[in-house]
Amino acid sequence: MKTWFITGTSTGFGRVLTEKLLEKGDRVVATVRKADALDKLKAQYPDNLWISVLDVTDNEAIKRVVDQAFADVGQIDVVVNNAGYALFCAVEEASDEQISQQIETNIIGSIQVIRAALPHLRKQGHGRILQVSSAGGQTTYPNFGYYHTTKWGIEGFCDTISKELAPLNIGVTIVEPGAHATSFGAGLATAPVMEAYENTPAGDVRRAIATGTFPIRNDVDRSVQAIINSIDISPAPLRLALGGDAYRDMRAALVARLEALDAQKELALSIENND
């Protein structure tokens, strides 16, 4: 039996993950935005589920909730940063407030949850951090510019701390799902559309999602089970690609970047002073 701390458990991956863990007998400290979001699960698993209300843009609340979680359950084996959403618009269409909210939620919130948990994980001498990112943390799609900003940013953070924390017996895994039939699409934040972008790739992606022609072939249950299974892999895999689209799109992006880098090899090496 393991104990998990999971943010954003009301819907989507967080909800399914919470349900599967409780079914297998694990304990879960689940955070939600609305206090009654998991009432039915709490009634079903009163001894294995703790629920805390948390807005991950509130840094003081994060520390308070994380500290209380460790105090209540004694030991937490896995910390899952799942809370987040996507701002879906061309970059010129978003308001300043929308941009700030996207960054505060997806990057700063995740960083602060990890920072709040680290003293406890170090003290107990072990732990695993799972950061839910996206295929969009390694590749890009038009109309998701600010979402990509947060996912590329949090991946850089987690890649760094994986090196810092490995000697402390704390593993880090970045989870990179492709498109899944969750509430993610329904939760997209949008902005007023500018006509100038209608006949651009941003407009094409907007229409594909609006008409339902954007392909979604990945199975949520299989992906969540893969996340659970990853906890038993040692050392922790740094990245976990979930979905055929995630694999194909990330691989294409990485190959293109490597080809572009290799094309600059002569220039790059010419800058080095070997005297």
N, C-alpha and C positions, 0 to 999 in steps of 0.2 A: 504493500500500500504506500502510495506517495501522496504528498500534499502539494497542491498547485495554487498559485495566486494568478488570477486571470483578469485583465481589464477588458471592458467592452463585451459583456456576456449576455446582453439583452437579446441580441439577434445574431444572425450570420455565423461565421466560424466560431466566435466565442461561445455562442449558445450551444452549438452542436458539440464542441469540445467539452463544455461543462457537462452536458448530458451523458456523453460517452464515458467520461471519467467517473461520474457518479454511478453509472451502471456497472462499471468494473470494480467498484468498491474503493476508489481513491477519494481523498478529501479535497474540497475546492473552496478557496476563498474567492468569491466572485464579486467584481465591482460592476455597478450599473449606474445609469443616470437617473432612473426612476425607481423608487424604493420597492414598488410592487411588481417589478418586471419578472421576478423569478419566484413568485409566491407559490405556484403549483409545484415547482421543483423542491422548494423548501419543505412543503408539506409531505412530499414523497421521500425526501432524504434529510430529515431534521437533524441527524447526528453528523452528517458528512458535508453539509453545505453551510458556509458562512457568507452573508451578503453585506456589502458595504456600498453606500452611495458615494460616487466619486466623479467629479469633473476633472479630467486630466489637464485642464488648463489652469487649475488652482494648485500652485506648487506647495503651499502650506498644507492643503488637504491631502495631497499625495503623501507627504511625509507622515502625517498623522494616521492615515489609513494603513499605510504599509507597516508602520511601527505597531499599530494595534493588531494587525493581522498576525505578525510574528509573536506578539504577546499572547494572543488568544490560542493559537495552535501549536506554539512551541518551536516548530521547525517547518520550513517551507522548502521543498526540493526543487520546484520549478516555478519561475516567474515568467509569465506570458504577457507581453505587450501586444494587445490586440486592438485596443480602442483606436479608432481613426475613421476617416471618411475621405472622399475625393471632391475637390472643387473642379467642376467640369465646364470649361469655357476656354475660348481663345485668350491668350495672356492679356490682350488689351481690354477685354471685356470685364475683367474682375475689378471689384472695388478694393481700396486699401484695407478696409476692415476684413473683407473676405480673405485676402492674402495673409494678413496677420493671423486670423483665426485658423487657417489651414496649417501654418507653420507652428503655431502654439500647440495645436492638438497633436499633429502627427510627429513632429520632431521634438519640441521642447517637452511635451508630456511624456513621451517615451523615455527620453534621457533622464527626466526627473524620477520616474518610477525606478529605473535601474539604479540611479544614485541613492535613492532611499533604501533600496533592498541590499545594496552591496555591504554595508557594515554588518548586517545580520548574516548574510551568506558567508562572509569572511569569518565571522565568529563561530559559526557552526562547522566550518571547514569544508564545505562542499555546496554545490548547487548548479542549476542549469538556467540560463536565460534564453527564452525563445522570443525573438523579435519578428512579429508578422510584418513583412514588407510586401513585395509584389514583384511580378515579372517586370513591372514598371520601375523597379529599383536598379535594373540593368539595361533596360531598353526604353524607348519612348513612343508615345502615340499622340498625334495632334489632339488638342483640346484638354489634355491632362498636364499641362506644363507645371502648374503649381503642385499638383499631386506628385509628379515626378521629382520636383525639387525636394519635397520632404522625404521621399523614399530613397533617392540617391543619397541624401544627407544622412539619414539614419543608418543606411548601410555602411557608409564611411565610418560613422561613430562605432558601430558594432564590430566592424572589421578591426578597428584599432583596439577596442577593449578586449577582444578575444585574445590578443597577444599579451595584454596586461594581466588578464585574469587567469590564464592557463596555469601559471605556477601556483595559483591559490586554489586549484582544484574546482574552479568555476568555469563551466563550459558555456559557449555562446553559439546559437544557431539562428541564422537569418532565414525565415520562411518566405519563399517567393512563389505565391500562387499565381496561376493564370486566371482566366475568366471562369467564374463559378456562378451557378444559379443560386445566389444568396440575396440578401436584402441590400447588398452593396449598390446595385444599380438604382434601386428605389431611393437610396439615401444620398444620391449625388446632389451636391449643392451647385446651383447654376447662376448665371448672370444674364442680364439683358443681351440679346444677340445683336451683333453689329452686322449690317448687310455686307460690309466689305469682306467678311470672312465666309459668306455663304457658298461661294464657288471656289473654296480652297480646301485642302485636306481637313481642316478643322470642321468645316461644314459637312464634308463627307462622313466623318466619324459621328458627328451629331445626328445626322439622318439615319445612319446605320443602327445606332442605339435606339433612336425614337421609333423606328419601324420594326425592330426586333430581328434585323438581318445580321447583327453582329454575332458571330458564332460563339456559342457557349457549350462546350462538350465535356467539361471536367466534372467529376463526381465529388460532391462535398464530403460524403461519408468516407470515401477512400482517402481523400486528402487529409481529413482530420485524423483518421487512423494512422496515416503515415507520420503525422506530427507526433502522435502518442508514441509510436514505435521508435522514433528518433531518439527518445530519451534513453533508450537502452543501448545506443551506439556509443562506443568509447574509442578514441576521443570524440567529442561532439562534432558532428559535421558543421562546417562554418555556414554552408548554404544548403537549402533544401528546395529544389525546384519541383513544383507541383502542377502538372498538366502538360499535355503535348504542346499547347501553344506557348507556355512558359519556356519549355526547352527549346523549341524552334526559334522563337523570337529572340531569346537571350543569346543563343548560340550565334545567330546571324549577326546580332549587334556586336558581340565580342570578336567574331572573326573580322568584321569590317573595321573595328577599332585596331585590331592587331595588324591588319594589312596597311592601314593608314600610318601606324607607328613605324612599321618596317620600312615604309617608303621614305621616312625621314631619318633613317638610321645614320646615313652618311653625314647629314647636317648635324644631328645631335652629337655624334662623336667628334665632329670637327670643333665643337665648342670647348671640349675638354682640354685642359692644359696639362700635358704630360711631361713638361720639362722638370 
